[in-house]
Amino acid sequence: MKTSVVFSSKTGNTQQLANTVAAALPKQELLYTGAPNEAALAADRLYIGFWTDKGSCNREIAAFLKQVKGKEVFLFGTAGFGGDAAYFEKVLTAVKKHLDRSNTVIGTYMCQGKMPQSVRERYVKMQASPLPIPNLDSLIENFDRAATHPDAEDLHRLTDAVKQTESR
C-alpha cells in the first residue's frame, strides 16, 4: 500500500509530527512527504497534518482535504490552546467536514503545540489594560504549558497510533 504524509506547519509543531509519522511508516510504501501537492494523491493512504486555526484546520489543508477522494485518511494536528481531549475532538470533527464522504478516516491524533512568544507578550500587555479580560491568567498558564509541546510523550503516542493503522 502506498502512503503519503502531507502537512502544513506554521511554527514547526506539525512538521515535527509529520516527521514522526514518516519515520513510523515502512519506507518502501512512502510515496510522498511534504506540503499539499497533487503528487500525494497517488497514494492509497494519506496521513494529513494541520495546525489549528479558529477551531479547525488551516486553510491550505482544508483546500487539500477537499481534493482527497476514495482514500484511507489519518488526520493529525497540533493546537496551541487546550490540551484536553474534548477540545481536540471538536477540532477533529470540524476538520473531517472538509473530507469527501468517499474517504475512510482510519485514525486521528492531536496534541498541544507551542505558540510564538509574541502571543504570551500580547497576553501580558492585555493584563495591564484598564479592563483586562477575566481569563488572561489561564491563557498565560496554557501558553506556558504548551511551550514544551510536542514533547517526547506526544511523539510516542503518535507513533503508536500510526503503527496501529499499519497493522490493518
Sine and cosine of phi, psi and omega as CSV:
sin_phi,cos_phi,sin_psi,cos_psi,sin_omega,cos_omega
0.00,0.00,0.78,-0.63,0.02,-1.00
-1.00,0.08,0.66,-0.75,-0.02,-1.00
-0.80,-0.60,0.43,-0.90,0.12,-0.99
-0.74,-0.68,0.55,-0.83,0.10,-0.99
-0.90,-0.44,0.91,-0.41,-0.06,-1.00
-0.88,-0.47,0.71,-0.71,-0.03,-1.00
-0.42,-0.91,0.34,-0.94,0.16,-0.99
-0.77,-0.64,0.71,-0.70,-0.06,-1.00
-0.64,-0.77,0.86,-0.50,-0.01,-1.00
-1.00,0.05,-0.62,0.78,-0.09,-1.00
-0.91,-0.42,-0.02,1.00,-0.03,-1.00
0.98,-0.17,-0.23,0.97,-0.02,-1.00
-0.89,0.45,-0.77,0.64,-0.05,-1.00
-0.94,0.34,-0.52,0.85,0.08,-1.00
-0.90,0.45,-0.62,0.78,0.05,-1.00
-0.88,0.48,-0.68,0.74,0.06,-1.00
-0.91,0.42,-0.69,0.73,-0.01,-1.00
-0.87,0.49,-0.66,0.76,0.04,-1.00
-0.89,0.46,-0.62,0.79,0.03,-1.00
-0.92,0.40,-0.68,0.74,0.04,-1.00
-0.87,0.49,-0.78,0.63,-0.04,-1.00
-0.86,0.52,-0.63,0.78,0.00,-1.00
-0.93,0.37,-0.44,0.90,-0.03,-1.00
-1.00,0.08,-0.21,0.98,-0.05,-1.00
-1.00,-0.04,0.51,-0.86,0.09,-1.00
-0.88,0.48,0.81,-0.59,-0.08,-1.00
-0.85,0.52,-0.59,0.80,-0.05,-1.00
-0.93,0.37,-0.30,0.95,0.00,-1.00
-0.99,-0.10,-0.24,0.97,-0.10,-0.99
-0.98,0.20,0.93,-0.38,-0.05,-1.00
-1.00,-0.01,-0.65,0.76,-0.13,-0.99
-0.48,-0.88,0.61,-0.79,0.15,-0.99
-0.65,-0.76,0.80,-0.60,0.06,-1.00
0.43,-0.90,-0.30,-0.95,0.00,-1.00
-0.92,0.40,0.34,-0.94,0.03,-1.00
-0.77,0.64,0.78,-0.62,-0.07,-1.00
-0.40,-0.92,0.60,-0.80,0.00,-1.00
-0.84,0.54,-0.51,0.86,-0.01,-1.00
-0.86,0.52,-0.51,0.86,-0.01,-1.00
-0.91,0.41,-0.44,0.90,-0.07,-1.00
-0.94,0.33,-0.18,0.98,0.04,-1.00
-0.96,0.27,-0.22,0.97,0.00,-1.00
-0.98,0.19,0.38,-0.92,0.06,-1.00
-0.99,0.14,-0.54,0.84,-0.07,-1.00
-0.80,-0.59,0.76,-0.65,0.00,-1.00
-0.89,-0.46,0.77,-0.64,0.14,-0.99
-0.98,-0.22,0.91,-0.41,-0.16,-0.99
-0.87,-0.49,0.85,-0.52,-0.07,-1.00
-0.93,-0.36,0.60,-0.80,-0.06,-1.00
-0.62,-0.78,0.30,-0.96,0.21,-0.98
-0.95,-0.32,0.52,-0.85,-0.10,-1.00
-0.98,0.18,0.77,-0.64,0.03,-1.00
-0.72,-0.70,0.92,-0.39,0.02,-1.00
0.82,0.57,0.68,0.73,0.10,-0.99
0.99,0.14,0.15,0.99,0.05,-1.00
-0.58,-0.82,-0.24,-0.97,0.06,-1.00
-0.99,0.17,0.31,-0.95,0.06,-1.00
-0.92,0.40,0.33,-0.94,-0.11,-0.99
-0.85,0.52,-0.65,0.76,-0.03,-1.00
-0.87,0.49,-0.68,0.74,0.02,-1.00
-0.96,0.29,-0.61,0.79,0.04,-1.00
-0.85,0.53,-0.69,0.72,0.01,-1.00
-0.91,0.42,-0.65,0.76,0.02,-1.00
-0.91,0.42,-0.69,0.72,-0.03,-1.00
-0.84,0.54,-0.57,0.82,0.00,-1.00
-0.91,0.42,-0.38,0.92,0.01,-1.00
-1.00,0.09,-0.29,0.96,-0.10,-1.00
-0.98,0.21,0.81,-0.58,-0.03,-1.00
-0.68,-0.73,0.74,-0.67,0.12,-0.99
0.91,0.42,0.55,0.84,-0.05,-1.00
-0.90,-0.44,0.31,-0.95,0.25,-0.97
-1.00,0.05,0.75,-0.66,-0.11,-0.99
-0.78,-0.62,0.73,-0.68,0.14,-0.99
-0.90,-0.44,0.87,-0.50,-0.01,-1.00
-0.99,-0.16,0.71,-0.71,0.08,-1.00
-0.65,-0.76,0.54,-0.84,-0.04,-1.00
-0.32,-0.95,0.14,-0.99,0.05,-1.00
-0.82,-0.58,0.47,-0.88,0.04,-1.00
-0.61,-0.79,0.77,-0.63,0.03,-1.00
-0.93,0.37,-0.57,0.82,-0.04,-1.00
-0.99,-0.12,0.67,-0.74,0.09,-1.00
0.98,0.19,0.67,-0.74,0.12,-0.99
-0.81,-0.58,0.34,0.94,-0.13,-0.99
-0.96,-0.27,0.60,-0.80,-0.11,-0.99
-0.86,0.51,-0.59,0.81,-0.02,-1.00
-0.90,0.43,-0.66,0.75,0.03,-1.00
-0.91,0.42,-0.72,0.69,0.01,-1.00
-0.86,0.51,-0.66,0.76,0.00,-1.00
-0.90,0.43,-0.61,0.79,0.04,-1.00
-0.89,0.45,-0.69,0.72,0.04,-1.00
-0.89,0.45,-0.74,0.67,-0.02,-1.00
-0.88,0.48,-0.61,0.79,0.06,-1.00
-0.88,0.48,-0.68,0.73,0.03,-1.00
-0.91,0.41,-0.64,0.77,0.00,-1.00
-0.91,0.42,-0.68,0.73,-0.03,-1.00
-0.87,0.50,-0.42,0.91,0.00,-1.00
-0.91,0.41,-0.30,0.95,0.03,-1.00
-0.99,0.13,-0.22,0.98,-0.04,-1.00
-1.00,0.02,0.64,-0.77,0.11,-0.99
-0.92,0.40,0.52,-0.85,-0.03,-1.00
-0.92,0.38,-0.22,0.98,0.01,-1.00
-0.96,0.26,-0.17,0.99,0.00,-1.00
-1.00,0.02,0.39,-0.92,0.09,-1.00
-0.88,-0.48,0.87,-0.49,0.07,-1.00
-0.99,0.15,0.90,-0.43,-0.08,-1.00
-0.99,-0.15,-0.13,0.99,0.02,-1.00
0.04,-1.00,0.32,-0.95,0.04,-1.00
-0.58,-0.81,0.39,-0.92,0.08,-1.00
-0.38,-0.92,0.72,-0.70,0.11,-0.99
-0.66,-0.76,0.50,-0.87,0.12,-0.99
-0.54,-0.84,0.21,-0.98,0.05,-1.00
-0.95,0.30,0.47,-0.88,0.04,-1.00
-0.70,-0.71,0.53,-0.85,-0.01,-1.00
-0.91,0.41,0.43,-0.90,-0.01,-1.00
-0.90,-0.43,0.32,-0.95,0.05,-1.00
-0.88,0.47,0.56,-0.83,-0.01,-1.00
-0.84,0.54,-0.47,0.88,-0.01,-1.00
-0.87,0.49,-0.46,0.89,0.03,-1.00
-0.91,0.41,-0.72,0.69,0.01,-1.00
-0.90,0.44,-0.67,0.74,0.01,-1.00
-0.87,0.50,-0.62,0.79,0.04,-1.00
-0.91,0.42,-0.66,0.75,0.03,-1.00
-0.89,0.46,-0.70,0.71,-0.01,-1.00
-0.89,0.46,-0.67,0.74,0.02,-1.00
-0.89,0.45,-0.63,0.77,0.01,-1.00
-0.91,0.41,-0.52,0.85,0.03,-1.00
-0.89,0.46,-0.50,0.87,-0.04,-1.00
-0.99,0.11,-0.10,1.00,-0.01,-1.00
-0.95,0.30,0.38,-0.93,-0.04,-1.00
-0.86,0.51,-0.56,0.83,0.01,-1.00
-0.80,-0.61,0.95,0.31,-0.03,-1.00
-0.92,0.39,0.53,-0.85,0.05,-1.00
-0.93,0.37,0.54,-0.84,-0.17,-0.99
-0.92,0.40,-0.40,0.91,-0.10,-0.99
-0.98,-0.18,0.34,0.94,-0.04,-1.00
-0.87,0.49,-0.62,0.78,0.01,-1.00
-0.87,0.49,-0.66,0.75,0.00,-1.00
-0.94,0.33,-0.54,0.84,0.06,-1.00
-0.91,0.41,-0.65,0.76,0.03,-1.00
-0.92,0.39,-0.65,0.76,0.04,-1.00
-0.88,0.47,-0.68,0.73,0.03,-1.00
-0.89,0.46,-0.69,0.73,0.03,-1.00
-0.84,0.55,-0.73,0.68,-0.03,-1.00
-0.90,0.43,-0.61,0.79,0.05,-1.00
-0.91,0.42,-0.63,0.78,-0.06,-1.00
-0.94,0.33,-0.35,0.94,-0.14,-0.99
-0.85,0.53,-0.38,0.92,-0.04,-1.00
-0.98,-0.21,0.08,1.00,-0.09,-1.00
-0.96,-0.29,0.49,-0.87,-0.06,1.00
-0.93,0.38,0.68,-0.73,0.01,-1.00
-0.96,-0.28,-0.05,-1.00,-0.06,-1.00
-0.86,0.51,-0.62,0.79,0.01,-1.00
-0.92,0.39,-0.66,0.75,0.06,-1.00
-0.85,0.53,-0.72,0.70,-0.04,-1.00
-0.93,0.37,-0.58,0.81,0.05,-1.00
-0.90,0.43,-0.71,0.71,0.02,-1.00
-0.90,0.44,-0.61,0.79,0.05,-1.00
-0.90,0.44,-0.72,0.70,0.03,-1.00
-0.84,0.55,-0.70,0.71,0.03,-1.00
-0.87,0.49,-0.68,0.73,-0.01,-1.00
-0.90,0.44,-0.65,0.76,0.02,-1.00
-0.92,0.40,-0.69,0.72,-0.02,-1.00
-0.90,0.43,-0.50,0.87,0.07,-1.00
-0.91,0.42,-0.61,0.79,0.01,-1.00
-0.95,0.31,-0.53,0.85,-0.03,-1.00
-0.95,0.31,-0.36,0.93,-0.01,-1.00
-1.00,0.09,0.00,1.00,0.02,-1.00
-0.98,0.21,0.00,0.00,0.00,0.00
